[in-house]
Amino acid sequence: MTKVIKLALVASVLAGGLSANDVISGSGASFPYAVYQKWLKAYNKDTGIKVDYISKGSSKGIKDAKARQVDFAGTDKPLSPKVLKKNGLYQFPGVVGAITMGYNLPGVKNLKLSRAAIVGISEGKIAYWDNKVIAAANKGMQLPHKKLTFVHRADGSGTTFNYTYFLSKVSKEWRHTYGAKKSLNWPGNHHIGGNKNTGVASLIQQTPYSVGYIDYADAEKNGIVMATVENRAGNYIKPELKSFQAAAAKANLNPKKDFYSVIADPKGADSYPMVAATFILVPAEKQAMDKRVTAFFDWAYKNGQDIAKSLGFVPLPDTLTNKIRKYWEAKGIK
């Protein structure tokens, strides 16, 4: 970053009556934690401004935002314009990531999971790995007759919301019985829960014959094998950046609706089916601090693309970040 831009950032901070050394505090979603951590370290190195972000899960992040416990909060479950207005909050997207089906199946490296198999596993209707629904997509593969353990989030989670939203799009029965929720009393007796995506990662690693939903970054970081999954077009798609980008291109994030949108299960032959935008919440009445928060994310949009891609996240396109900047200007927080 040039010296002129650095001085401009510091000047904007001081104009708001704040010290350049004041820490910007954030909390919430664990889904984007990996990319936020690298962004804030790079931002601090580039500008000298310190940002803290604690991974708590989306539910706790939303609570912190409503209670004004932090300067900004992360959530993978977007809040509706009505809820935002009621709680005096503004909302904008940070980055797009993917939810994968990580598994621990000794001897199996190229597992395919159909939409029906993912729903059946989540419902507790598929008890063994050699179930015919799983076997149908894995012809020629020797699947063991071992009991399957499903690993899920135990805490209130935007990852769970986006995963159950996907299940609701795939299965009418799931939609009518369970719906899309941040936390759930999971059906069946084959499941175990972990706190945050890191907890799910640990349980999958420790539990042979397990499978669970987990963000791509944590699965990749922990060396967890990820299934190829069936998308809306009926194609089996590997969890990789190009398929995430194909899916993200279908997102409809409208500033007039405070970017309220869930983008799971998008159309497209090459689209990965379980993608999610993650969002930032800021309090409407704290404009001086909000400007510091938006300055950080503006920096990330411009300078953090390579970092995001290296972790398997999809940077927001320029067409969207330009809309976000106009939204900030309209709200007086840029």
Order of alpha helices (4+ residues) and beta strands (2+ residues): alpha-beta-alpha-beta-alpha-beta-alpha-beta-beta-alpha-alpha-beta-alpha-alpha-beta-alpha-beta-alpha-beta-beta-beta-alpha-beta-alpha-alpha-alpha
